[in-house]
Amino acid sequence: MTQDVSLFGKIKQSGQWWLNPWWLKEDSKYTKNQIIIAFQKLKKTFDDKWFRSQFGRSNPHPIWEDLFGSFPFVLDDLVKLGLDLKEIENCKNVDRVIKNLKSASEYLSTRSVIEVSAELKRKRFDIFFEPEVTIKTTKYNPDFYTENKNGIIYFEIKTLYTSAKERVKSELMDKVYQSLTEKFRSLSFQVDLETCPDFWKKINVGKIDPFHQLPMDIITTLDHIAKNIAQSVIKIGNSGELPCKVEIEKVIITIKRSENKTHLRIGRSLRSLESEFKRAIRNLVKKARKQLPPDNPGIIGIKLFTLEPSFKGNRDLALEFFLTEFQNSPPKYAHIVGIILILNSYPVQYEKRIIMNPYTKFKTIGKNCGIF
């Protein structure tokens, strides 16, 4: 969205991002009244003083550009956040949650906590944020607990998102693939790309945040690298000297003929990527279990966040992982009533799965808590 220069100056000076009510002009699945309520809450949360503090930063808060109206397609996501904040505004210790939300490094994980707690609040649960539970001198710090007529359940929410390096690799692979398929429509190759350590001296992954697309300077660099790689592959392919292994732009390229259509992959096999994903999930769950008091029923929330348009593969892997873990390690999960699995491909796709633990020692609570 193009900003009027004079209006931009006023917003920059005052910090009042709401001077440009772009959200009233865009299409949304929400009603106009819901949009107004949501942005009134966002206005109070991300006030003018906070907004001014983001100007001039090399890595401003992820929501900063969104509030500006730079990306109108995120409107529904902002409305959801505003409505969720409105829902939990009177919960105990919510000020701590808001403080974390306004921190760039805590934003993504805090969004997940807000999302789950707001949904439970709408189901008439009382929410208490950041309680501290001590059992025999051991302290536990779950994100929140809920209470209704069926008792108390503790929650710990974790977020897993695609790493900056994996996103760069994926972008590079897409660009090389596009260049090759334009040249080789009738030939079949398998091209494996493996980045060298020195490759990352060209790419400042610290500039990449999980809520936005890759910065333009990184895209430009990857365009240049991909073009050189594609030209080398074409040259080698025309020479017929296959299989072949070369290094171009600090990327090791292995080329061989394939009976299938042109195929690219980066470094590792699908099996190793699946193992890495399961290992990441296992580590998150381990951390979550340690935050939940073992003598009380607990629920773990796992949010899988990605900018990629498809996440069904990770969803299926996660579901398989949890069902296997419950079955193979009942003692470790005895106090875990179940798992809430949230899949979010920002900002378009959203899916939620709830998995009850059939081996929990709190089966009655799980069945009657109103969550499952």
N, C-alpha and C positions, 0 to 999 in steps of 0.2 A: 504494500500500500504506500503510495507516494504521499509524503508529508508536506504540507504547505510550509515554506521557509519561515514565515513570520510566526506561524503557530508552533513550529518546532522550537523557535527561539523562546517563546513564552513558556512552553512546557519545560525546556531545559533550565530556564531561570527560576521558575516556580516549583518545579517538580510535580505539577498537577497534570499527570498523564491523562486524566479524565476530561481535559479540555477538548480532546478529540474523541467524541463518543462513537467511534467507528463500529462498535458492537451492535448499535441500533440499525445499522445499514446492511448487515450481512445476514445471509440465510442461516437458520439454525433449527435443530430438532426441538429446541426448547421454546416455550411461549415467551412473549415479550415481557410479561410480568416476572417470569423466572429469571430472565436475563437481567432485568433491572435490579432485582433483589441480589443476584449473584455479584454484580459489579459494585453495588453499594457496599457489600461485604469486602470485596477485594480492595476497594478504595480505602476502607478503614484499616485493613491489614497492611497493605503496601502503600503507606501514606507518602505525602510529598517529600518529607525529610528523607525517608528511605530511598525514594526514587532518585532524588538528586545525588545521593551518595554513590549511585551506580555509574554516573557519567564519568567518562575518562578512564574507566577500568578496562584493562586488556581482556579480562574475562568477567563480564558483568553477570549478575544473577540470571539463571536460565529463563525466568519469567519476565525479565525486564523488557526484552524486545517484543514479547507476546502482548504485554499490556500496551505497548506503543501502537499496536496494530500492524506491525511489520509482516505478520503472517496470519491473515484473516482465517485461514483454515483451522486454526487452533481454537476458534471461538467456543465450540462445544466443550472442549477440554477445560477452558477457563471458567465457563459457566458451571460445570460440574464441581470444580474446586470451590468456587464461591458458594454454591449451595451446600456443599459438604461443610465448609467453615461455618456457615450459618447454623447448620444442624447441631454442631458440637460447641457452639460459642459459650454455653453455660456449664459445660462439663468441668469437673474439678481438675485443676492444674493445666487447663488448656493453654494458659499463657506460655508454658514451657514448650508446648507443641508449636505455637506460633513463632516463638523465638527460633526454633530449629528450622521451621519452614522458610524463614527469611535469610537463612544462611545458605549460600550457594552450595557448599559441600554436603549439607544435610537435606537439601530440598527434595531430591528424588525419593529417598527413604522415608522422609516425613510425609510426603504425598501418599505413600502406601498406607501408613498408619492412619492418616486422616480418612482415606477412602473406606477402609474396613470399619473404623469406629463410627463413621457417619451412617453407614448402612445399618449397623447394629442399633444405633440411636433411633433410627426411623422405625425399627422393630420394637421400640419401647424398652430397650435396655438402658440402664443407667451406666454411664461410662466414667471411669476414674483413671486419669492418665498418670503414667510414671510412678506407680506405687513402689515402695521398697519393702520387700518381705525378708525377714530374717528367721532362719530355721537352724538352731544349734550353731550359732555364730556365723553361719553362711548366709551371705546376702544375695538376694535375687532381684533383678530389675527388669521386669517385663514392661512392654510398652504401655499396656493398660489392662484393666480388668473390667468385666461386665457383671452386673448384678440384676437379677430379677427374682421372681417368686421361686424359681428352681435352684437358686444359689449363685455362687461366684465362679467365674471361669477367667483364667489369666490368658493373655494374648501376647505373642511376640511376632512381629512382622518383619520380614527380611525382603530385600530387593536384589535381583540379579539382572544385570544388563550387559549388553555386548560391549566388550572392552574397546578402547580407542584403536588399539593396534589391529584387532580383528575387523573393525569397520574399514580401516585403511586397506587392509589386505583384500577385503571383499570388493571395495571400490576399484582397486587396481585390477583385480581379476575380471571384473565386469568390463572395464575399458579395454583390456587386452583382448578379451573374447569378442567384443564388438568389432574391433579392428580386424581381427583374423577372419571372422565369418563374412565380413564384407569382401575380403580378398579370396577366400577359399570356400566357395559355396559347394563345390563338388568333391573336395578332398576331406579326408578324415585324419585328425591328429589328436594325440593326447599330449597336452602341454602342462607340465608341473612347474609351479613357481614356488621358490623357497627364498624368503628374504634373508640376507646376510645381516649380521649385527650392525655393520656400517650403514645399512639402508636407512636406519632410524635416525641417523644424523641429518638426513635431508627433511625429515618430517617431524614437526613439533607437535607430538601427540598431546602435550599439555594444554594446547589451545582447543582441544576437542571436548565439548560437553555432550552428555548423553541425550539432551533434549533438542538439539538442533543438528542440521545437516553439517557436513564437513566444511570448514572455512574455505573461502575461494582460493586462497594462495596454496592450500594443500591440494585442492582439486586441480589447479593449474600444474603443479609439480607432478601429480599423478598422470595427468594427460601427457606430459612430456615423456615421462618414464615409460608409460604404456605404448606410446608411439614408437619409441626406440626398440622396445621388446618385440612388438609386432613386426617391425621391419626386419629384425634379425631372424625371427621365426620364418618369415616369408622367404628370406634369402636362403636359409638352411633348407627349407622345404623344397624350393626350386632346385637346389643342388642335388637333392636325393640322398644326401649323406645322413641317413637316419639308422638307428637312434643317435642322438647327439646331446651333449651336455655342455652348456656354456654359461658364462656369467656376464650379464648386461645390467648396467645401472645398479650394481650391488644386489642383483637378484639372480639366483642360480636357476637356469632354465633347462629342463629336461624335455626333449622332444622325441616322440616316436609315433609311428603309424598306429592307427586304431581302426578296428572294423566298424566302430560306431561313428556317429557324427562328431564333429569337433567338440572336444571336451577339455576343460581346464580345471585345475584344482590348485590350491595353495598349500604346499608343504606337507600337510598331514592327510591321512586317509579318513574316510567318513567314520570308521570305527574308532579312531583315536579322538576325533572331535566329540563323538558321543561319550566316550570315557571321560574326557575333560569336562563336559557338561554335567555328567552325573557326579563327578568329583566336586565340582563347584556347588551343586545342590546339596551334596552330603555335608560339606563344610558349613554351609548356611544353616542347615537343620541342626547340626551339632552346636553351633553358637546359640541358636534359638532355644534348644533344650536346656542349655546351661542358664538361661535367663528365667526359665519357668520353674517355680517351686515344685519339687517332686511329690509333695503330699497333697497337692491340689490339682483339679482338672485344668488342663491347658490346651490351647489351640495355637498352632503355628500357621502363620500366613506367609506365603511365598509369592512374590510378584516377579514375573518374568517380563522384563521391559526391553524392547528393541525398536529400532527405527526401520527394520526390515519389514516388507509387506506381508511376509508369511512366517508364522510361528507354530504351525501345527506339528512340525517335527519335534520341537522342544517340548510342546505340550504333551505329546504322547510319551516321550522319554521320561518326563517328570512324573506322569501318572504311573507308568510302569515302575519307576524307582520307588515311589512311596508304597505302593501295594507290596512290592518285594521286601522293602525294609520292615514294614509292619509284620509281615509273616516270618521273616528270618530273625528279627531282633525284638521280640515282644517285651523283654524287661526294659530295654532302653526307652521304649515308647509307652510304658504302662500308664503314665499319667497324661499322655497326649490323647485327647478325645478325637482329634482329627486335624486335617490339613485344609486350609483354604488356598487354592491355587488360582492366582490371577494372572492372566496373560494379556499384555497390553502392547500393541504395535502402534506407537504414538504417531499421530493422534487419532487414527482411523478405527482400528479394530480393537475390540475389547471382548474378553471372554472370561468366565469364572467357573471353576469346578470345585466342588466340596467333596472331600474324601474322608469318610468316617473310619476310624481305626477299630476294626472288629476285635482287637485284642486288648483294648484299654481296660483298666480296672474301674473306670467310671462309666460303664456302659449305660446305666440308667440315666445319669446326668446327660450324657451325649444324646440319647434318644429324646429326652424331654426338654432340652435347653432351648428349643425354638430356632436353632441355627441350622441344624442338619435336617 
